[in-house]
Amino acid sequence: MRRLILITLLMAALPLAATAQTWPSWPGPPPPGYDPGSAIADQHRIEMDRLRNQAAEREALAQQQRLQTQLTIQRLETARQPASPLPPQTAYAPRTLEQERQAREAQTARREEMVRGAAEIDAWLDRRPN
């Protein structure tokens, strides 16, 4: 019975003993001249400097990519095949009467040739049904 009471007392005293051994602050008192407000301001200043440097790096990268794009476009434009020049504009020269007659005769010959080829089809279509 005595043991049971002793064990119970020890179990109740363990949490009190654990809290009694904690340090009052980590790792000790702040150094002399430490101002929490200025420390936060320093952290903000350092973070702002970091963000400014990061923005400057990104801007430099963007400028470099713009230059590379311009160089690539220039390289592609110079590598293109030159377009063939348009033929020189000629003045209108009316046809002579002889040229007009030859053109009409050639058109008539082409039309008659087409009709001759279609005559077989017309004859087949006009045949008597069986």
C-alpha positions in Angstrom: 0.0 0.0 0.0 2.8 2.2 0.8 4.3 1.6 -2.6 1.1 2.6 -4.3 1.0 5.9 -2.5 4.6 6.5 -3.2 4.1 5.8 -6.9 1.0 8.0 -7.1 2.9 10.9 -5.5 5.8 10.5 -7.9 3.5 10.4 -10.9 1.8 13.6 -9.7 5.1 15.3 -9.1 6.6 14.5 -12.6 4.8 17.2 -14.5 5.7 19.8 -11.9 9.4 18.9 -12.1 9.4 19.0 -15.9 8.0 22.6 -16.0 10.4 23.7 -13.4 13.4 22.9 -15.6 12.5 25.0 -18.7 14.7 28.0 -19.7 13.1 31.4 -19.2 13.9 32.5 -22.8 15.8 31.2 -25.8 18.9 31.1 -25.8 19.1 33.8 -23.2 18.4 37.5 -22.8 18.8 39.6 -26.0 22.1 41.3 -26.5 22.4 44.9 -25.4 21.1 47.4 -27.9 18.7 44.9 -29.4 15.5 46.6 -30.7 12.8 44.3 -32.0 11.4 47.1 -34.2 14.7 47.7 -35.9 15.2 44.0 -36.4 11.9 43.7 -38.2 12.8 46.8 -40.3 16.1 45.2 -41.2 14.3 42.0 -42.3 12.0 44.0 -44.4 14.8 46.0 -46.0 16.7 42.8 -46.8 13.6 41.2 -48.3 13.0 44.4 -50.4 16.5 44.3 -51.7 16.1 40.7 -52.6 12.9 41.4 -54.5 14.5 44.4 -56.3 17.5 42.2 -57.4 15.1 39.5 -58.5 13.1 42.0 -60.6 16.3 43.4 -62.1 17.4 39.9 -63.1 14.0 39.2 -64.7 14.2 42.5 -66.6 17.7 41.7 -67.9 16.5 38.3 -69.0 13.5 39.8 -70.8 15.8 42.3 -72.6 18.1 39.5 -73.6 15.2 37.5 -75.0 14.0 40.6 -76.9 17.4 41.0 -78.5 17.6 37.3 -79.4 14.1 37.5 -81.0 15.2 40.5 -83.1 18.3 38.8 -84.2 16.4 35.6 -85.1 13.8 37.7 -87.1 16.6 39.5 -89.0 18.4 36.1 -89.7 15.2 34.6 -91.1 14.5 37.7 -93.2 17.9 37.6 -94.8 17.7 33.9 -95.4 14.5 34.2 -97.4 14.7 33.7 -101.2 14.4 37.0 -102.9 11.1 37.5 -104.7 11.4 37.4 -108.4 10.8 40.9 -109.9 7.6 41.5 -111.7 7.9 41.6 -115.5 8.1 45.1 -116.8 4.8 46.6 -117.8 4.3 46.7 -121.5 2.3 49.2 -123.3 -0.9 48.1 -124.8 -0.5 47.2 -128.4 -3.7 46.6 -130.3 -3.9 43.6 -132.6 -3.9 44.0 -136.3 -6.8 42.9 -138.4 -4.8 39.8 -139.5 -4.1 38.8 -135.8 -7.8 39.2 -135.0 -8.8 37.0 -137.9 -6.3 34.3 -136.9 -7.6 34.4 -133.3 -11.2 34.0 -134.4 -10.3 31.1 -136.7 -8.4 29.3 -133.9 -11.4 29.8 -131.6 -13.7 28.4 -134.2 -11.4 25.4 -134.8 -11.3 24.6 -131.0 -15.1 24.8 -130.8 -15.6 22.5 -133.8 -13.1 20.0 -132.3 -15.0 20.0 -129.1 -18.3 19.5 -130.9 -16.8 16.6 -132.9 -15.8 14.8 -129.7 -19.2 15.3 -128.2 -21.0 14.1 -131.3 -20.3 10.5 -130.4 -21.8 11.0 -126.9 -24.8 12.8 -128.4 -25.3 9.9 -130.9 -25.1 7.4 -128.1 -27.6 9.4 -126.0 -30.0 9.7 -128.9 -30.0 6.0 -129.7 -33.3 4.1 -129.7 -34.1 2.4 -126.4 -34.1 -1.5 -126.6 
